[in-house]
Amino acid sequence: MMRKLVEKDRKRLKRKVHIRKRIAGTSGRPRMSVFKSNRSMYIQVIDDSVGGTLVSASTLEKDLKDIKKDVEGAAKLGEIMGKRLLEKNITTVVFDRNGYLYHGIVKAIADGARKAGIQF
């Protein structure tokens, strides 16, 4: 059982490296990175030329604690992230799925950000 989990995580990290070879965030078009743990979801918008996080959202924040880790919750988190990006005058980003399949929660985050007006 444990061996299967380790193998699954190793494969995701391998996909992540393969994706990150082609994706880089600039100041004009930063990278929107998604991470999901067993309990929480995290989104960061990163400018790789500086190496810093511009905007972030997470289900660990006090006002976002009630968001569940499901597709509907991911869509809400994506919309909140989109609104925060628009407040910082960021309209286009590069989507980094971080090695996860573009399905379910990851897709819902992207769709929620699109709904808020962010372009990929």
Residue pairs with C-beta under 8 A, 6 or more apart in sequence:
12 98
12 99
12 100
13 99
14 99
15 99
16 98
16 99
19 96
19 97
19 98
19 99
20 96
23 31
23 94
23 96
24 31
24 48
24 94
25 31
25 45
25 46
25 47
25 48
25 49
25 93
25 94
25 96
26 47
26 48
26 49
27 47
27 49
27 50
28 92
29 92
29 93
29 94
30 45
30 46
30 47
30 48
30 54
30 90
30 93
30 94
31 45
31 46
31 47
31 48
31 93
31 94
31 96
32 43
32 44
32 45
32 46
32 81
32 93
32 94
32 95
32 96
32 113
32 118
32 120
33 43
33 44
33 45
33 46
33 96
33 98
34 41
34 42
34 43
34 95
34 96
34 97
34 98
34 100
34 106
34 109
35 41
35 42
35 43
35 44
35 98
36 42
36 69
36 100
36 105
36 106
39 59
39 69
40 58
40 59
40 60
40 69
41 58
41 59
41 67
41 69
41 73
41 74
41 77
41 105
41 109
42 56
42 57
42 58
42 59
42 60
43 56
43 57
43 58
43 77
43 78
43 81
43 109
44 53
44 55
44 56
45 53
45 54
45 55
45 56
45 81
45 85
45 90
45 93
46 52
46 53
46 54
47 54
54 88
54 90
55 81
55 84
55 85
55 88
55 90
57 64
57 77
57 80
57 81
57 84
58 64
59 65
59 67
59 69
59 73
59 77
64 77
64 80
67 73
67 76
67 77
69 105
70 105
71 104
71 105
71 108
72 108
74 104
74 105
74 106
74 108
74 109
74 112
75 108
75 109
75 111
75 112
75 115
76 112
77 109
77 112
78 108
78 109
78 110
78 111
78 112
78 113
78 114
78 115
78 116
79 112
79 113
79 115
79 116
80 112
80 116
81 109
81 112
81 113
81 116
81 118
82 112
82 113
82 114
82 115
82 116
82 117
82 118
83 116
85 91
85 93
85 113
85 116
85 118
86 116
86 117
86 118
90 118
91 117
91 118
91 119
92 118
92 119
92 120
93 113
93 118
93 119
93 120
94 120
95 110
95 120
97 106
100 106
102 110
110 120
113 120
114 120
